[in-house]
Amino acid sequence: MSTATSPGKGSTPPPPEKSKARAVAPRLDLHHVSLFAVLAVLALVGGLTKPDEFLSTDNLQLILTQASVIGVVTVGVTFVIIGGGIDLSVGAIVALASVWATTVATQEYGLAGMLFCSLVVGLGCGLVNGVLVAYGPMVPFIATLAMLASARGLAEQLSDGKTQVVTVEPVLDLGLPDSYVLGVPPLVMIFAVVGAVGWLVLNRTTFGRRTVAVGGNPEASRLAGIAVKRQRLLLYLLSGLCCGIAAFMLIVLTGSGQNTNGNLYELDAIAAAIIGGTLLSGGRGTITGSVLGVLVFTTITNLFALNNLQSDVQQIAKGAIIVAAVLVQKGRTSP
């Protein structure tokens, strides 16, 4: 004799797209509010400890500019994590793209040539990662770890371990105050555009819904007709593209290309995404949260620098924030 099954036990879970719709709903949730509150507290601390320095226009521009490069990388990493993957190679890809784009041969093609080279190198590395993960198949951790080592080594080989100075004036001019629009640096505007496009893609397109679905339940997504392998490939291509953009931004910011560029970017980007509410297991996350996470970390770094505090204390503080964010996530997802 069959009995009716209660909705809470034994029932078939709703399709991934529907069950995860709340994850990318275009609204300001409690987690975002808490991140805004953290930023407010950090601003208060900065205003009380170093009011003249912290609240100055130059310092606020510096915070936003420093957040821009890692912020663009974080947007790409957020998509990969929501899709159920991980990318440990983003920092090395940024280094390789920055070095390749600042070789003497590439600089002969001017700003357009350097930008094109950065994007192509980023996309190429993303393509390799995507093929290995989606069609290899390889565990994302191993595939991207291999790319991390290979890209970093190739960057050192291309640069011969030396700093490659940019001589293209239009590229250098982008980092000067004369290029600011209403007091906003060009790099910050690029970050804003990338973040806005990322938000629209995640929340308003089929690609975004499929990303959430694949990260939440790959098998159910496959049965629903989603090309899971292709989706994963596209996610790593997107991450590589963001790395290429970030590499060019870093070239503008530093006026050079180095094999040490992007050092530990992978950890900073993943950490920013986590405290922004992205689940490492996939299926949930927001671009807004990741951007706020980047701003929190960058503001902390700025406060420590202004108050002449040691970097080891700064790393401890960041680690504590990551642990707290993960504990909050577990509390929110536990039945």
N, C-alpha and C positions, 0 to 999 in steps of 0.2 A: 504494500500500500504506500503510495507516494505521498509525501507531504510537501507543502509549499515551503520554499526556502525564503528565509527572511532577507531583506535587502542588505543587511550588514554582514551576513555569513554565507559563503558559498556562492554568492551571486557573481555573474560575469562582469568583470570591470568594464567601464565604459571605454569607447575607443580612445587611443592616446591623445588625439587632437582635442577631444572634449574634456578628458580628465585633467589635462594640463593647461586648459585655457586660462585658468586663473593665474598661471605662472607668468604670463606675459600680458595680462590685462593692463590697458593703458590708464592706470590710476596710481595715485601715490599711496602705497600701502604703509603699514606700521613700520616695517623695516626701513623704508626710505626715510620716514619721519625720524627714526632713531639715528640714522646716519647724518641727517641735517642737524640733529641735536648735538651729535659729537663734533661736527664742524663748528657749531656755535660755541661749544665749550672750548675748543682749541683756539678759536678767534678771541674768546674772552681771556684765556690764559696769555695769548700773545699780546693782547692789548694791555694787560696788567703788568707783564714782565718787561716787555720792550715796546711800549706804545709808539714811540717815534719811528722805530725801525719797522716793526711788524705791520703797522697800519699805513705805511707810506705807499704811494702809488707804485713806485719802483719795485717794492717787495711783493706787492700783490701781483704785479705783472710777472715777476720772477716765478712765483708759485704756480701761476697758470701756465707759463711757458714750460717749466720743468715737468708739469703734469701732462703736457700735451703729447710728448713723444711716447712715454710709457702708456698714456691713455689710449692712443691709437692702437698700440699692440694689444692692450687689454680688451678692446672691442672684438678683435679677431679671436683672441683666446676664449672670451666668453661664449662665442658661437660654438667653438669646438667643444667646450666643456658641456654646454647645454645639449649638444648632440651626442654626448656619451663618450667623448674622447679626451685627450690631454695633449698638449704640445709643449715639450721641454726645449724645443730648438729655436724659439722665437728670438732670443738674445743673440745666438750665433748667426741666425739669418740676417738680423739687422747689421751685425758686424760685417758679414760677407758682402751684403748689398752696398754698404757704405764704402768699403774698400774698393769694390769693383767699379763703383760709380765715380771714384776720385782718382783712378789711374790717369796717367798723362794722356793716354790714347782716348779715354772716355771724355776727359775734360775738353778735348779739342772740339767736341760737338756742342759745347755750351750747356746752358741750363736744361734745355729740352733733352739733350742726349743723356745727361746725368740722371734726370728724373726717369726717363725711359729705362735706363739701365737698372736703376734701383727697383722699379716695379717688376721688370722681367726676371731679375734674380730672385726677388721675393716669390713671385708666382712659380718660378721653376723649382725652388726648394719646396714650396707648398705642394706642387704637383707630385714630387717624389714622395713626400710624406703621405699624401693621399693615396697614391697607388700602393705603397707598402701596407698601409693600414686597411684599405678597403678591398684590394684585390690580391694582397700578398698571400694570405692575410697575416699581418703581424700585430702583436699587441701594441697599441699606441705608445705606451711608455718606452718600449724597446726601439720602435721605429724612429721616434723623435729624438731619443737619446743618441742613436747612431747619427742622425742628422746634426745634432748639436756638436758632436765631436768632429764630424767631417767638415761642416761649414766653418767652424772655428779654425780648424787646421788649414783649410784652403784660404781663409782670410789672412792668416799669418804668412802663408806661402806667397800670396799675391803681393802683400805689402812688404815682404821681407822683414817683418817685425817693426817697420818704421811708420811714422805718422806721415800721411799723404796730405799735404796742404792744398787747399782749394785756391785756385787763382782766377776763377770765373767770377767777374764782378757782379753780374745779376744775381748769382746765388748768394754771395756775401751780403748784398744789399738787402735781401729779405730779412736778415737778422738785425738790421739797424733800426733805430727809433724812427727814422724818416719814413719807413715803410709801414708804420703802425696806422691803422684806420680807426679814428676816434679813440685813440689810446689803446687799441687792442692789437697785439702782435699777430702777424700772419700765421704763425704756428698755432696760436690759440684758435684762430678762425678755422684752420684746417681740422683741428681736433673737434671743434663744434660741428663741422659739416660731417665728419666721419661718424661721430656719435649720433647725430640726427638721422643720417642714412641707416646706420645700424639699428636704431630704434624702429624706424619705419619698416625695414626688412623683417625684423623679428616679430613685429606686432601686426603688420598690415599685409603681409604677403604669404603665398602658399609655401614659399621656401622657409619662412620662419615657422609656420605651423608644422611642416615636415621635420624641421630640426628638433623641435620640442618632442614630436612623436617618436622619432628615432632614438633620441636620448632617453625617453621614458620607457619604451618597450620596443626594441628593434624587431622582435619576432612578430608582434602584433602589427607593427608598421608594414612589415613585408607581406603579411597576409592581407593587409588592407590595400595593397597595390603600390606602396611606396618603394621606389628603387633605393634601398638602404645603402648599397655600396656606392652608388653615384652620389647620394646625398653626403656621405662621409668624405668622398673625394672633393666635392665642392666646398665643404667646410674647411678643409686644410688649404685649399686654394685661396679661400677668403682670408684665412690667417696669414698665409704667405704674402698676399696683397697688402694687408695691413702692415706687415713687417717692412715691405718695400717702401711704403709711404713714410713710416717712422724713420727708416734709414735716411731718406732724403731730408726729413725734418732735422735729424741729428747732424747731418752735414751742414745745414744752414746754421744750426745752433752753435756748433763748435768750429766751423770753418775748416774741417779736416775729415779724413777717413782713417780709422784705426782698427786693427784686429781685436782690440780690447773693447770696442764699442758694444753696447747692449749687454754688458756684464751683469748677470743675475736678473735680467729683464723677465726671464721666464718665471722666476719665483715671485717677483713683484707683481706681475700681471695676474698670476694664479691667485695670489693672496688678495689682491684688490677685488677680483671677481668673487672670491669666497666671502669676504666680508660684505660684499654687495648683495649677497643672497643667492649666488649661483651654487647649486648642488654639485659636488664633485662626482656624484653618481649619475648625473645627467638628468635631463627632463625638466629642469626649472632654472630660471635665471632671468635677469633683466639688464638691459644696457644702462638704464638709469642708475641702478644699484652699483654696477661696476664703475661707472664714472665717479660716483660719490666715493667709492672705495679708493680710487686713485687720488682724489682730492684729499681724503683723510690722511693717507700715507705721505703725500707730498707736503701737506701742512705740518705734520709731525716732524718730518725731516727739516723743514725750514725753521721750526721752533727750536729744535735741538741745536741747529747751527747758530741761530741768533743768540742763544743762551750759553754758547760755548760748552755744551755737554758732549761727552764722549760718544763715539759712534756705537760702542758696544752696548751702552744703555739704550740707545735708540733701537738697536736690533731686538733687545729684550722686550721693549715696549711693543714693537711690531708683532713679535711672537705672541705676546699676551693677547693682543687684539685678535689675531688669527684664531687662537684657541677659544676665546670668548665667542667669536662669530660661529665657529663650528659647533660649539655647545648649544648656542641659540638655535642653529639649524636643526640639530637633533631634537631639541625640545619641540620645535614646530612640526617636524615630520613624524614624530613618534605617535603611535595610535593612542 
